[in-house]
Amino acid sequence: MLSQWTIVIPVKGTPGAKSRLGAGPALAEAIALDTVEAALAVAAVIVVTPSGREFEALGARVVADPGGGLAAAVEVGIASARGNVAVLLGDLPALQAADLRAALDAASTQKRSFVPDREGTGTVLIASTTDHAAAFGEGSAQRHRDAGYVELDVDPDSALRSDVDTVEQLERLGTRVGKRTTAQLP
């Protein structure tokens, strides 16, 4: 079933990416590369980013970010994909392929499904076997519910639910982060 999925991962790819972490763009890139590598172990991946040679080197297909923010990047990624399409945030440095695989397996039984972030208010993954009504951003979990997405049963401590926007969130993951992220930590 998983071979039928295409995972779209929007990656900001600008010097201001992950600015709340107080680190340079190298850390943001490392987080995204660790996320993409874990996703590639599960399904085909399309990365939507301004510049993506490093993602292509991992085996992902790269689509140029059209500008205009996250919604525009998600939209162009979905339009570039075929079959069942999942959209995964690119800031999951501790993501494990097994967790993502289990979520997509469960998503295969729903028309639309999603995984909220650890706090339960944002969204880290949406998946659809039909069409999408993506609504990422603050409060997106409720917007996805309202659009008919079914919440998948994923352990709150799963790395799949652990997106990183702040230093505290990164520190909470400790040694579970990927090798590229680890190499960029002080």
Beta strands, then each sheet from edge to edge (+ up, - down):
strand 1: 5-10
strand 2: 44-49
strand 3: 61-64
strand 4: 84-88
strand 5: 112-116
strand 6: 123-128
strand 7: 150-151
sheet 1: 3+ 2+ 1+ 4+ 6- 5+ 7+
end
